[in-house]
Amino acid sequence: MKNTQVCIIILNWNGWRYTIECLESVFKLDYESYRVVVCDNDSSDFSLEYIKAWAEGRLDVYLPLDSPLRHLSSPPVSKVIPYRQYNREEAESVGDANNADYPLILIQTGANLGFAGGNNVGLRYALQQNIFEYFWLLNNDTVVNTDSLRALVEKAEFYKAAERMVGIIGSKLMYYQNPDILQGVGGTYNKWFAIAKHIGLYERDNGQYDTEEVTDATDYPIGASMFVSKIFVQDVGLMCEGYFLYFEEMDWVQRGKMKGWQIGYSWQSKVFHKEGGSIGSSSKGADKSEFADYYGLKNRIVFTKNFFPQYLWIVRLGFIFVFLNRIKRRQFKRLGLALKAFWGESL
């Protein structure tokens, strides 16, 4: 396990403050064999310049004194952190010989490619290096325990020794502001209404999900932390970029299942998530941005068409409740967006 190489891929979009706090915790990991790749989806807030300033020791992360997780990102790691920067075309063709001495790689994707598109740029770079056995896709609005990566590698090696085809392993997701409260340990999916639900949501973590049996009840890992094997990506392919936002991890899992792949879970890997921070919007229904609300609804239709077309009629019928819900919330402007989502129209 000591020499098992991992590429940590962090996607940034107008969120450099979140990203550098995440990086501070990542560079405190007690596992040594990793490299970090930050993919920037053409941010308009000069994110890469700020991240470079941080890596050069010219910018510190700001953490409130009362932050419950201040210890994960402070005191700051030693700077300077050597880095290289590429555009998308360069990153997808550069070989490892050019990057062996750079623990941090910065990639400008050139456009807002969405969750899958931005992460896929990082995955293509990592595959091109030909040294990584695993890829850790980690949201930029997270911080991690020092042993969180080690736990994921150990769980992946456990599955390998047991000859189980596990392609994606999820972490235990906790709320950043309430670090004893679960965001989820995985998710379940209702095919009839195309609705996903996190297992353990809002529960206090008392170890009730610290068991391998959780995977039996789990349909997908939560996308804020996905530990993916190289052979899974080579067999199943990259994430589908047609969703832009939401449902990408479920699509990946379903395509994997068709080839015999399973999902795993490491409760020892704790990740603390500022829910919705990576997209600049809460993920809670009433507080979602119109942008996030639209894609969450549209992709119910897209995902159902792709994998469960026999349920499409009832998923469409369920939009009656969507419309009534928006009226109840007095979100009248969103009725048009919901109708566009219903017909699969673009914004």
Secondary structure, 3 states (H helix, E strand, C coil): CCCCCEEEEEEECCCHHHHHHHHHHHCCCCCCCEEEEEEECCCCCCHHHHHHHHHCCCCCCCCCCCCCCHHHHCCCCCCCCCEEEEEHHHHCCCCHHHCCCCCEEEEECCCCCHHHHHHHHHHHHHHHHCCCCEEEEEECCEEECCCHHHHHHHHHHHHHHCCCCEEEEEEEEEECCCCCEEEECCEEEECCCCEEEECCCCCECCCCCCCHHHHHHCCECCCCEEEEEHHHHHHHCCCCCCCCCCCHHHHHHHHHHCCCCEEEEEEEEEEEECCCHHHCCCCCHHHCCHHHHHHHHHHHHHHHHHHCHHHHHHHHHCHHHHHHHHHHCCCCCHHHHHHHHHHCCCC
